[in-house]
Amino acid sequence: MPGLNSLHGKGGNFRVQFLISNDPDVFFCKSSPASRLPPATPRQVNESAYGDGELKVHASRADAPRQPRAEERTPLSERDPREVKFASYLASSSLRIFMCSPPPTRWPSFQLPTTYVDPPAQPPPLTRLSKLAFLSPLYSSLLLLLLILRLIYARLRRLITRSHHKSHMFIQVKWGRERLHFPLPAPDIKLGAFRATLADYTQLPPNAFKLIHAGAVMKDDNAPISAYSIRANSTILLLDSTQQPATSSHHDTSIAPKSTSTLAAREPKTEANTISQIRAELDSIQQTLEPGVDALLRELNPSSQQPLPLPQDQDQQVHVASDPTALQDSEALDREHRRLGELLLQALLRLDAIGFEGGWDAARKERKGAVKIVQNLLDRLDGGWHARTWA
């Protein structure tokens, strides 16, 4: 409204609300609290006029007969004393009276000014998820489809990875020249059940072979597989107790230490004598069989620069063909590989046959180390041979 001013009175807290329409009888003045108004309230204001800085109010009691509205403005001194008293009260109170210049006109009902309303609060900034709600349905569908495809891809990848791991969870069983692969048993599977599985495959009696892993003989059939630290890709050596070393044209029996068993039979069985027996067996293997393994691996892989240890005693020479052309022959190499593999297996059987008394921890540790050395020789021999086969 142009020219809108306000007049503040003194005193208490009051609020005045003017409602204007075409009907002159619908001018109401409401104030609060009512206890501060004079006894003449509530009053029905018949007319409010503003002009020349004077407040002119026509008011009457609600229960009094209605006074006709004056057709023209009259001075304030000529008005009813009750009207003057009410007007002076309004001027002296804290009521807020709006002064308009020029005086306001009466508006129709449909042109009434609306009540002032506080502007709406600024909405919070949109987040990334809330912005998706404003996208078109096509974009929302595409995003949903991409999310579903991503979840399907993650699920399939997890299944493929799990099956891939399961396909590689095997253990290797070395039986002579053969390498057998079996699924990794459950950790709580008894050794006896695993032994029965191997017996069914090899057609050997369950008590006719020994199992060796990491230099230790697996004897307790009631113990679980986990007690022997069997994991994926572990290698178990299967020794056939009924297996006899292959004979050849050479005197292979010279490799076996003959004096070891004789010496053990003559001396009383003590832990010290048992340890000496194990060390004698291991020394014989390292002096006779290990040079032969190194020589064969050198012939199988000429590019390797491994030194070839030579035997110092003529009686303990390894029977490797002295003619280089003979080793190049596949049949000669095959015979030498088979001979060395069988002799190493027999050495493992001899080490396993060494008995112990209870509490001989040092002797057990000595035999375990010797078995591990012989098993490593056998692994080197088979690894070099299979590398030549697949080359």
Order of alpha helices (4+ residues) and beta strands (2+ residues): beta-beta-beta-beta-beta-alpha-beta-alpha-alpha-beta-beta-alpha-beta-beta-beta-alpha-alpha-alpha-alpha-alpha
